[in-house]
Amino acid sequence: MPIGPPVTDTPQHIELRPWRESDVPALIAIFAASDDLSSQYPDPVTDAGSARGCMDRMLGWDERRRNFAITLSGVAVGNIGLSTIERRHSTGWISYFSSGGVRGQGLVTRSTTAVANWALSDSGLFRLQLGHRANNPASGAVALTAGFQIEGRERQKLQYGDRRFDTVTYGRLATDPAPAVENVTLDADG
């Protein structure tokens, strides 16, 4: 299965929408093309059954979480998650991943920006947070470009295998400037 259209000079149109049953083959392809994802998710995604399980457990859509499939020409190539939605304090947590085959094209940055802009304007949240392993500067570039500010470092917060990793944390407020984003359609109705 193709992972997405080829790179062009014009920003590709991205559609962000809830995950669907028809995305099962694409989710399998994303994990197959991205060795780093298997260490970050508790169960391997290698077949239709495990992909459906991942979609149910980790890519759901309800009152406390919204997971947007990043799609190019109708094919899912990644995810932007808005989770831990807490209405009392108007906060949420942003996360993202993409297929190794489409990284470096700005798709995650544009998608994260679009979801954050929506969450802080239309969905009624005031504060968003995100974090990434300190040894992953690409995730930091996504966060900064999407309008997040560095708020700190958490020492040895995560453990994958026998290794522990520091994380860098970020925040973005509804009162912070909202970066512009092009060629992204967001379906927030689910």
N, CA, C and O of each residue as an XYZ file, in Angstrom:
760
protein
N       0.842     -1.189      0.000
C       0.000      0.000      0.000
C       0.872      1.232      0.000
O       1.828      1.294      0.774
N       0.584      2.233     -0.846
C       1.376      3.458     -0.862
C       1.213      4.218      0.451
O       0.146      4.189      1.063
N       2.268      4.892      0.876
C       2.248      5.640      2.126
C       1.813      7.076      1.893
O       1.495      7.768      2.860
N       1.783      7.541      0.701
C       1.341      8.893      0.418
C       1.902      9.357     -0.906
O       2.791      8.716     -1.468
N       1.388     10.472     -1.410
C       1.848     11.013     -2.686
C       3.299     11.474     -2.590
O       3.805     11.688     -1.488
N       3.976     11.630     -3.726
C       5.365     12.102     -3.704
C       5.457     13.551     -3.235
O       4.477     14.296     -3.262
N       6.654     13.930     -2.805
C       6.906     15.298     -2.363
C       6.806     16.238     -3.570
O       7.307     15.935     -4.653
N       6.148     17.381     -3.360
C       6.054     18.399     -4.410
C       6.416     19.749     -3.815
O       6.555     19.873     -2.598
N       6.572     20.769     -4.664
C       6.876     22.116     -4.179
C       5.653     22.784     -3.554
O       5.796     23.640     -2.681
N       4.470     22.407     -3.988
C       3.233     22.959     -3.457
C       2.808     22.123     -2.247
O       2.810     20.895     -2.324
N       2.443     22.767     -1.125
C       2.007     21.975      0.026
C       0.821     21.073     -0.346
O      -0.178     21.532     -0.899
N       0.958     19.806     -0.034
C      -0.112     18.856     -0.318
C      -1.312     19.157      0.572
O      -1.168     19.597      1.712
N      -2.498     18.911      0.024
C      -3.701     19.120      0.815
C      -3.838     17.976      1.819
O      -3.766     16.801      1.459
N      -4.036     18.341      3.067
C      -4.193     17.377      4.152
C      -5.637     17.414      4.613
O      -6.210     18.486      4.802
N      -6.223     16.240      4.792
C      -7.521     16.141      5.451
C      -7.301     15.462      6.791
O      -6.705     14.387      6.861
N      -7.785     16.094      7.855
C      -7.742     15.535      9.201
C      -9.146     15.096      9.564
O     -10.092     15.879      9.492
N      -9.274     13.832      9.955
C     -10.596     13.278     10.256
C     -10.440     12.121     11.234
O      -9.330     11.633     11.447
N     -11.549     11.679     11.831
C     -11.464     10.504     12.705
C     -11.019      9.268     11.916
O     -11.237      9.168     10.708
N     -10.398      8.345     12.623
C      -9.989      7.074     12.023
C     -11.228      6.262     11.667
O     -12.250      6.329     12.349
N     -11.118      5.489     10.579
C     -12.216      4.650     10.087
C     -11.745      3.218      9.926
O     -10.548      2.946      9.843
N     -12.694      2.316      9.885
C     -12.390      0.907      9.629
C     -11.591      0.747      8.339
O     -10.708     -0.107      8.263
N     -11.886      1.546      7.340
C     -11.181      1.443      6.060
C      -9.708      1.868      6.161
O      -8.951      1.682      5.208
N      -9.289      2.441      7.312
C      -7.895      2.850      7.513
C      -7.017      1.720      8.049
O      -5.814      1.911      8.226
N      -7.593      0.554      8.309
C      -6.814     -0.550      8.880
C      -5.570     -0.865      8.045
O      -4.485     -0.945      8.620
N      -5.664     -1.048      6.723
C      -4.444     -1.333      5.950
C      -3.408     -0.200      6.041
O      -2.207     -0.468      6.092
N      -3.854      1.035      6.060
C      -2.925      2.165      6.160
C      -2.221      2.171      7.512
O      -1.028      2.464      7.579
N      -2.936      1.853      8.591
C      -2.316      1.820      9.911
C      -1.239      0.732      9.973
O      -0.169      0.941     10.544
N      -1.526     -0.413      9.389
C      -0.519     -1.479      9.327
C       0.707     -0.977      8.564
O       1.837     -1.214      8.992
N       0.501     -0.290      7.443
C       1.604      0.227      6.635
C       2.401      1.289      7.398
O       3.625      1.337      7.280
N       1.731      2.133      8.170
C       2.420      3.160      8.954
C       3.380      2.502      9.935
O       4.543      2.894     10.026
N       2.896      1.501     10.670
C       3.755      0.828     11.639
C       4.868      0.054     10.954
O       5.981     -0.010     11.478
N       4.600     -0.531      9.809
C       5.630     -1.272      9.074
C       6.741     -0.348      8.585
O       7.894     -0.767      8.489
N       6.410      0.896      8.278
C       7.390      1.852      7.750
C       8.065      2.672      8.846
O       8.857      3.565      8.547
N       7.760      2.378     10.114
C       8.205      3.247     11.209
C       8.658      2.411     12.397
O       7.870      2.154     13.307
N       9.921      1.983     12.401
C      10.432      1.137     13.474
C      10.272      1.763     14.851
O      10.054      1.045     15.827
N      10.374      3.078     14.952
C      10.303      3.738     16.247
C       8.924      3.641     16.899
O       8.823      3.740     18.122
N       7.872      3.453     16.124
C       6.530      3.387     16.713
C       6.335      2.134     17.557
O       5.645      2.175     18.576
N       6.924      1.043     17.151
C       6.695     -0.208     17.889
C       7.216     -0.127     19.317
O       6.684     -0.805     20.196
N       8.240      0.681     19.575
C       8.744      0.803     20.944
C       7.874      1.728     21.787
O       7.954      1.695     23.015
N       7.054      2.542     21.157
C       6.259      3.515     21.893
C       4.829      3.072     22.144
O       4.129      3.669     22.962
N       4.390      2.037     21.453
C       3.027      1.543     21.627
C       3.079      0.159     22.254
O       3.932     -0.650     21.888
N       2.187     -0.126     23.188
C       2.296     -1.347     23.980
C       2.107     -2.646     23.197
O       2.657     -3.677     23.587
N       1.361     -2.621     22.129
C       1.104     -3.839     21.363
C       1.519     -3.621     19.913
O       1.219     -2.575     19.337
N       2.205     -4.590     19.317
C       2.601     -4.422     17.914
C       1.388     -4.363     16.986
O       0.372     -5.014     17.230
N       1.511     -3.580     15.927
C       0.475     -3.497     14.903
C       1.043     -4.167     13.657
O       1.853     -3.591     12.931
N       0.594     -5.402     13.430
C       1.154     -6.195     12.328
C       0.101     -6.792     11.410
O       0.425     -7.275     10.325
N      -1.159     -6.764     11.837
C      -2.230     -7.356     11.034
C      -3.528     -6.608     11.323
O      -3.565     -5.688     12.140
N      -4.592     -7.025     10.636
C      -5.871     -6.313     10.767
C      -6.394     -6.330     12.200
O      -6.910     -5.321     12.680
N      -6.270     -7.451     12.880
C      -6.768     -7.536     14.257
C      -6.034     -6.599     15.200
O      -6.659     -5.909     16.006
N      -4.699     -6.570     15.104
C      -3.942     -5.681     15.987
C      -4.145     -4.215     15.606
O      -4.109     -3.344     16.475
N      -4.357     -3.931     14.321
C      -4.635     -2.551     13.901
C      -5.978     -2.092     14.465
O      -6.093     -0.967     14.952
N      -6.982     -2.944     14.404
C      -8.291     -2.579     14.979
C      -8.164     -2.361     16.480
O      -8.760     -1.431     17.024
N      -7.392     -3.211     17.154
C      -7.177     -3.047     18.587
C      -6.509     -1.720     18.915
O      -6.892     -1.043     19.870
N      -5.514     -1.353     18.124
C      -4.833     -0.062     18.314
C      -5.817      1.083     18.096
O      -5.834      2.049     18.859
N      -6.628      0.970     17.060
C      -7.603      2.030     16.790
C      -8.591      2.169     17.950
O      -8.939      3.283     18.341
N      -9.037      1.053     18.493
C      -9.985      1.095     19.607
C      -9.353      1.674     20.871
O      -9.947      2.534     21.522
N      -8.150      1.209     21.222
C      -7.515      1.610     22.470
C      -6.863      2.984     22.401
O      -6.963      3.769     23.345
N      -6.196      3.278     21.286
C      -5.319      4.436     21.275
C      -5.706      5.534     20.294
O      -5.210      6.656     20.398
N      -6.579      5.230     19.347
C      -6.905      6.223     18.321
C      -8.394      6.534     18.305
O      -8.976      6.800     17.253
N      -8.995      6.497     19.477
C     -10.435      6.673     19.589
C     -10.895      8.117     19.508
O     -10.110      9.058     19.385
N     -12.211      8.235     19.585
C     -12.886      9.539     19.450
C     -14.020      9.558     20.456
O     -15.026      8.874     20.265
N     -13.878     10.328     21.524
C     -14.936     10.446     22.520
C     -14.769     11.789     23.236
O     -14.033     12.656     22.766
N     -15.445     11.959     24.362
C     -15.432     13.245     25.066
C     -14.053     13.641     25.592
O     -13.771     14.831     25.739
N     -13.196     12.671     25.876
C     -11.889     12.961     26.461
C     -10.730     12.850     25.476
O      -9.580     13.108     25.832
N     -11.037     12.466     24.235
C      -9.959     12.352     23.247
C     -10.505     12.479     21.836
O     -11.620     12.055     21.533
N      -9.693     13.068     20.997
C      -9.985     13.199     19.572
C      -8.712     12.814     18.830
O      -7.682     13.465     19.003
N      -8.761     11.795     18.029
C      -7.617     11.386     17.225
C      -7.943     11.607     15.769
O      -8.900     11.048     15.234
N      -7.128     12.436     15.135
C      -7.327     12.807     13.742
C      -6.342     12.038     12.872
O      -5.130     12.168     13.040
N      -6.858     11.240     11.947
C      -5.992     10.623     10.952
C      -5.510     11.727     10.020
O      -6.309     12.518      9.520
N      -4.214     11.777      9.790
C      -3.642     12.682      8.789
C      -3.764     11.943      7.464
O      -3.155     10.888      7.286
N      -4.543     12.484      6.533
C      -4.737     11.782      5.263
C      -4.288     12.631      4.083
O      -4.487     13.845      4.041
N      -3.674     11.941      3.126
C      -3.280     12.512      1.839
C      -3.966     11.698      0.769
O      -3.790     10.481      0.709
N      -4.736     12.338     -0.065
C      -5.475     11.643     -1.126
C      -6.279     10.472     -0.555
O      -6.390      9.421     -1.187
N      -6.835     10.660      0.639
C      -7.677      9.653      1.266
C      -6.939      8.567      2.017
O      -7.583      7.711      2.623
N      -5.601      8.562      2.003
C      -4.816      7.518      2.669
C      -4.250      8.069      3.974
O      -3.585      9.105      3.979
N      -4.519      7.369      5.086
C      -3.985      7.778      6.384
C      -2.477      7.563      6.412
O      -1.987      6.492      6.053
N      -1.739      8.602      6.845
C      -0.279      8.521      6.926
C       0.234      8.895      8.318
O       1.443      8.909      8.545
N      -0.669      9.198      9.247
C      -0.251      9.562     10.591
C      -1.436      9.932     11.454
O      -2.587      9.758     11.054
N      -1.149     10.446     12.646
C      -2.181     10.783     13.616
C      -1.787     12.031     14.392
O      -0.622     12.219     14.744
N      -2.775     12.879     14.650
C      -2.644     13.961     15.624
C      -3.670     13.672     16.702
O      -4.871     13.635     16.435
N      -3.194     13.467     17.919
C      -4.092     13.159     19.020
C      -4.286     14.357     19.937
O      -3.329     15.053     20.277
N      -5.502     14.585     20.326
C      -5.846     15.543     21.373
C      -6.492     14.703     22.459
O      -7.620     14.235     22.302
N      -5.780     14.512     23.557
C      -6.275     13.609     24.589
C      -6.222     14.281     25.954
O      -5.834     15.443     26.082
N      -6.618     13.531     26.960
C      -6.675     14.026     28.322
C      -7.416     15.359     28.357
O      -7.025     16.287     29.064
N      -8.490     15.432     27.582
C      -9.295     16.651     27.545
C      -9.993     16.787     28.893
O     -10.752     15.909     29.304
N      -9.730     17.881     29.563
C     -10.261     18.133     30.895
C     -11.034     19.445     30.832
O     -10.437     20.520     30.765
N     -12.348     19.357     30.853
C     -13.195     20.544     30.665
C     -13.185     21.489     31.865
O     -13.343     22.698     31.692
N     -13.002     20.966     33.071
C     -13.011     21.844     34.256
C     -11.912     22.899     34.159
O     -12.127     24.066     34.485
N     -10.726     22.470     33.705
C      -9.599     23.388     33.592
C      -9.317     23.806     32.142
O      -8.413     24.599     31.880
N     -10.092     23.270     31.222
C      -9.968     23.596     29.791
C      -8.578     23.285     29.249
O      -7.938     24.127     28.619
N      -8.122     22.058     29.507
C      -6.793     21.642     29.079
C      -6.858     20.368     28.238
O      -7.850     19.639     28.251
N      -5.782     20.129     27.514
C      -5.658     18.912     26.722
C      -4.198     18.634     26.406
O      -3.333     19.483     26.624
N      -3.931     17.444     25.894
C      -2.579     16.980     25.568
C      -2.532     16.645     24.081
O      -3.392     15.921     23.578
N      -1.542     17.163     23.388
C      -1.356     16.911     21.959
C      -0.254     15.864     21.775
O       0.774     15.903     22.450
N      -0.482     14.940     20.863
C       0.552     13.972     20.485
C       0.468     13.762     18.979
O      -0.529     14.111     18.347
N       1.521     13.190     18.414
C       1.522     12.976     16.968
C       2.472     11.860     16.590
O       3.448     11.578     17.286
N       2.161     11.234     15.473
C       3.081     10.300     14.834
C       2.765     10.262     13.353
O       1.670     10.624     12.923
N       3.751      9.815     12.576
C       3.530      9.659     11.140
C       4.344      8.494     10.631
O       5.267      8.019     11.292
N       3.993      8.053      9.470
C       4.755      7.018      8.788
C       6.151      7.536      8.490
O       6.332      8.696      8.120
N       7.131      6.666      8.656
C       8.487      7.042      8.301
C       8.591      7.496      6.853
O       9.483      8.273      6.511
N       7.695      7.023      6.001
C       7.732      7.342      4.589
C       7.321      8.762      4.229
O       7.551      9.195      3.100
N       6.716      9.501      5.164
C       6.277     10.875      4.846
C       6.910     11.919      5.768
O       6.558     13.096      5.698
N       7.814     11.510      6.606
C       8.430     12.470      7.524
C       9.286     13.464      6.760
O       9.821     13.165      5.692
N       9.400     14.651      7.333
C      10.229     15.685      6.734
C       9.522     16.526      5.690
O      10.152     17.372      5.055
N       8.232     16.316      5.496
C       7.473     17.064      4.490
C       6.614     18.173      5.101
O       5.942     18.904      4.373
N       6.628     18.304      6.421
C       5.825     19.336      7.073
C       4.384     18.926      7.341
O       3.591     19.741      7.814
N       4.033     17.687      7.051
C       2.647     17.239      7.236
C       2.234     17.248      8.707
O       1.142     17.701      9.050
N       3.115     16.745      9.571
C       2.787     16.705     10.997
C       2.753     18.115     11.568
O       1.897     18.427     12.397
N       3.664     18.961     11.139
C       3.672     20.345     11.630
C       2.378     21.059     11.254
O       1.743     21.677     12.108
N       1.988     20.982     10.004
C       0.754     21.644      9.558
C      -0.467     21.045     10.254
O      -1.386     21.769     10.636
N      -0.473     19.741     10.414
C      -1.611     19.070     11.053
C      -1.695     19.415     12.536
O      -2.781     19.670     13.056
N      -0.551     19.422     13.217
C      -0.531     19.784     14.638
C      -1.001     21.223     14.816
O      -1.778     21.521     15.724
N      -0.531     22.107     13.954
C      -0.951     23.509     14.021
C      -2.464     23.629     13.843
O      -3.122     24.354     14.589
N      -3.010     22.925     12.866
C      -4.455     22.992     12.611
C      -5.263     22.477     13.796
O      -6.251     23.096     14.188
N      -4.847     21.343     14.370
C      -5.585     20.787     15.508
C      -5.457     21.701     16.723
O      -6.440     21.927     17.429
N      -4.263     22.227     16.978
C      -4.081     23.134     18.116
C      -4.896     24.413     17.928
O      -5.537     24.885     18.867
N      -4.873     24.971     16.722
C      -5.676     26.176     16.468
C      -7.153     25.902     16.734
O      -7.828     26.704     17.380
N      -7.655     24.774     16.240
C      -9.054     24.402     16.462
C      -9.343     24.199     17.950
O     -10.340     24.701     18.468
N      -8.461     23.455     18.635
C      -8.695     23.145     20.049
C      -8.745     24.402     20.910
O      -9.524     24.482     21.860
N      -7.911     25.380     20.574
C      -7.829     26.595     21.384
C      -8.810     27.672     20.956
O      -8.924     28.699     21.624
N      -9.512     27.461     19.870
C     -10.515     28.449     19.462
C     -11.908     27.828     19.483
O     -12.758     28.243     20.270
N     -12.144     26.857     18.642
C     -13.490     26.311     18.483
C     -13.902     25.290     19.537
O     -15.092     25.160     19.822
N     -12.958     24.564     20.122
C     -13.364     23.506     21.061
C     -13.435     23.980     22.503
O     -13.881     23.234     23.374
N     -13.005     25.206     22.770
C     -13.152     25.761     24.110
C     -12.027     25.447     25.076
O     -12.165     25.715     26.269
N     -10.920     24.891     24.608
C      -9.799     24.645     25.517
C      -8.958     25.913     25.642
O      -8.909     26.727     24.720
N      -8.296     26.074     26.789
C      -7.447     27.235     27.019
C      -5.965     26.894     26.951
O      -5.155     27.711     26.514
N      -5.609     25.678     27.387
C      -4.194     25.294     27.464
C      -3.986     23.915     26.864
O      -4.728     22.976     27.153
N      -2.960     23.808     26.018
C      -2.538     22.519     25.466
C      -1.104     22.250     25.892
O      -0.297     23.170     26.023
N      -0.802     20.987     26.103
C       0.550     20.569     26.445
C       0.975     19.475     25.481
O       0.144     18.796     24.879
N       2.276     19.319     25.348
C       2.826     18.164     24.653
C       4.234     17.943     25.166
O       4.826     18.813     25.803
N       4.757     16.767     24.877
C       6.115     16.447     25.272
C       6.711     15.460     24.290
O       5.990     14.766     23.574
N       8.034     15.403     24.261
C       8.719     14.438     23.400
C      10.050     14.069     24.040
O      10.554     14.783     24.907
N      10.615     12.942     23.600
C      11.933     12.553     24.075
C      12.940     13.640     23.681
O      12.883     14.175     22.574
N      13.836     13.952     24.573
C      14.822     15.001     24.317
C      15.742     14.646     23.146
O      16.336     15.539     22.543
N      15.867     13.372     22.821
C      16.726     12.962     21.705
C      15.969     12.946     20.370
O      16.430     12.337     19.405
N      14.815     13.610     20.315
C      14.023     13.669     19.092
C      13.794     15.145     18.710
O      12.705     15.676     18.925
N      14.810     15.796     18.150
C      14.663     17.221     17.835
C      13.600     17.506     16.775
O      13.059     18.611     16.740
N      13.290     16.546     15.919
C      12.252     16.782     14.904
C      10.904     17.038     15.572
O      10.148     17.898     15.120
N      10.592     16.308     16.636
C       9.335     16.549     17.354
C       9.339     17.925     18.006
O       8.302     18.584     18.080
N      10.505     18.361     18.480
C      10.605     19.697     19.045
C      10.369     20.776     18.005
O       9.738     21.792     18.296
N      10.871     20.565     16.799
C      10.648     21.533     15.721
C       9.171     21.620     15.378
O       8.661     22.711     15.121
N       8.472     20.482     15.368
C       7.025     20.481     15.126
C       6.333     21.340     16.179
O       5.521     22.205     15.850
N       6.657     21.095     17.443
C       6.003     21.822     18.538
C       6.231     23.328     18.434
O       5.287     24.110     18.545
N       7.477     23.734     18.223
C       7.782     25.168     18.156
C       7.093     25.833     16.978
O       6.555     26.932     17.116
N       7.100     25.183     15.819
C       6.468     25.765     14.634
C       4.954     25.847     14.803
O       4.310     26.738     14.250
N       4.385     24.907     15.576
C       2.937     24.906     15.810
C       2.535     25.870     16.926
O       1.383     25.867     17.358
N       3.479     26.699     17.398
C       3.148     27.746     18.355
C       3.320     27.382     19.815
O       2.944     28.165     20.687
N       3.877     26.219     20.107
C       4.107     25.809     21.499
C       5.409     26.413     22.005
O       6.338     26.650     21.233
N       5.465     26.657     23.308
C       6.674     27.189     23.933
C       7.239     26.146     24.883
O       6.496     25.438     25.563
N       8.563     26.060     24.923
C       9.217     25.121     25.843
C       8.929     25.549     27.273
O       9.067     26.718     27.631
N       8.523     24.573     28.085
C       8.244     24.855     29.486
C       9.169     24.111     30.440
O       9.246     24.452     31.621
N       9.865     23.108     29.944
C      10.778     22.427     30.855
C      11.269     21.095     30.344
O      10.931     20.656     29.244
N      12.077     20.464     31.175
C      12.654     19.163     30.886
C      12.352     18.249     32.063
O      12.551     18.620     33.219
N      11.876     17.063     31.759
C      11.610     16.057     32.794
C      12.657     14.965     32.634
O      12.719     14.283     31.612
N      13.474     14.817     33.663
C      14.598     13.894     33.598
C      14.142     12.443     33.718
O      13.385     12.077     34.617
N      14.625     11.634     32.784
C      14.412     10.189     32.765
C      12.941      9.800     32.973
O      12.635      8.867     33.715
N      12.067     10.509     32.327
C      10.628     10.276     32.490
C      10.159      8.989     31.816
O       9.321      8.274     32.364
N      10.692      8.688     30.633
C      10.214      7.540     29.864
C      11.236      6.410     29.864
O      12.443      6.639     29.949
N      10.726      5.188     29.766
C      11.605      4.029     29.639
C      11.133      3.152     28.492
O       9.982      2.717     28.461
N      12.042      2.895     27.539
C      11.808      1.976     26.432
C      12.909      0.939     26.496
O      14.084      1.261     26.319
N      12.531     -0.313     26.749
C      13.533     -1.350     26.952
C      14.291     -1.044     28.224
O      13.689     -0.779     29.265
N      15.613     -1.081     28.145
C      16.461     -0.815     29.311
C      16.903      0.639     29.417
O      17.612      1.007     30.354
N      16.488      1.468     28.460
C      16.927      2.862     28.435
C      15.864      3.803     28.969
O      14.669      3.620     28.737
N      16.324      4.811     29.686
C      15.447      5.871     30.156
C      15.746      7.123     29.345
O      16.878      7.337     28.911
N      14.712      7.954     29.142
C      14.831      9.141     28.304
C      14.273     10.353     29.028
O      13.230     10.280     29.678
N      14.985     11.475     28.906
C      14.448     12.760     29.337
C      13.383     13.184     28.325
O      13.425     12.779     27.163
N      12.440     13.992     28.769
C      11.463     14.574     27.854
C      11.507     16.096     27.971
O      11.864     16.650     29.011
N      11.139     16.745     26.888
C      10.999     18.200     26.861
C       9.498     18.469     26.782
O       8.798     17.880     25.958
N       9.009     19.361     27.642
C       7.578     19.660     27.669
C       7.324     21.065     27.126
O       8.154     21.967     27.237
N       6.152     21.205     26.539
C       5.749     22.442     25.873
C       4.330     22.779     26.269
O       3.565     21.907     26.681
N       3.974     24.064     26.142
C       2.605     24.496     26.348
C       2.226     25.544     25.326
O       3.071     26.275     24.808
N       0.946     25.600     25.052
C       0.399     26.662     24.198
C      -0.934     27.079     24.791
O      -1.760     26.238     25.148
N      -1.135     28.386     24.893
C      -2.357     28.949     25.472
C      -3.237     29.548     24.385
O      -2.773     29.895     23.299
N      -4.499     29.657     24.703
C      -5.435     30.284     23.759
C      -5.056     31.740     23.493
O      -5.418     32.291     22.454
N      -4.338     32.362     24.415
C      -3.930     33.753     24.253
C      -2.618     33.906     23.483
O      -2.215     35.026     23.170
N      -1.949     32.795     23.176
C      -0.728     32.845     22.369
C      -1.098     33.070     20.902
O      -2.203     32.721     20.486
N      -0.192     33.646     20.120
C      -0.476     33.820     18.690
C      -0.727     32.472     18.014
O      -0.036     31.492     18.296
N      -1.705     32.429     17.133
C      -2.037     31.205     16.397
C      -1.320     31.225     15.050
O      -1.608     32.086     14.219
N      -0.398     30.302     14.819
C       0.277     30.277     13.515
C      -0.719     29.972     12.394
O      -1.685     29.233     12.581
N      -0.459     30.552     11.248
C      -1.299     30.269     10.070
C      -0.958     28.870      9.537
O       0.160     28.380      9.696
N      -1.943     28.254      8.907
C      -1.730     26.932      8.322
C      -2.458     26.883      6.985
O      -3.568     27.399      6.855
N      -1.827     26.258      5.990
C      -2.397     26.190      4.651
C      -2.793     24.767      4.263
O      -2.223     23.786      4.742
N      -3.772     24.688      3.393
C      -4.146     23.420      2.754
C      -4.449     22.291      3.720
O      -4.038     21.151      3.506
N      -5.177     22.617      4.797
C      -5.585     21.591      5.757
C      -7.094     21.719      5.960
O      -7.606     22.806      6.229
N      -7.794     20.596      5.828
C      -9.226     20.523      6.136
C      -9.361     19.670      7.390
O      -8.817     18.568      7.455
N     -10.082     20.175      8.383
C     -10.235     19.475      9.642
C     -11.702     19.129      9.866
O     -12.560     20.011      9.875
N     -11.985     17.848     10.044
C     -13.334     17.370     10.357
C     -13.382     17.084     11.845
O     -12.933     16.027     12.286
N     -13.919     18.007     12.624
C     -13.970     17.863     14.068
C     -15.279     17.294     14.561
O     -15.465     17.168     15.772
N     -16.184     16.951     13.686
C     -17.493     16.448     14.106
C     -17.511     14.953     14.354
O     -18.391     14.450     15.052
N     -16.571     14.256     13.804
C     -16.492     12.806     14.012
C     -17.625     12.116     13.379
O     -17.722     10.891     13.453
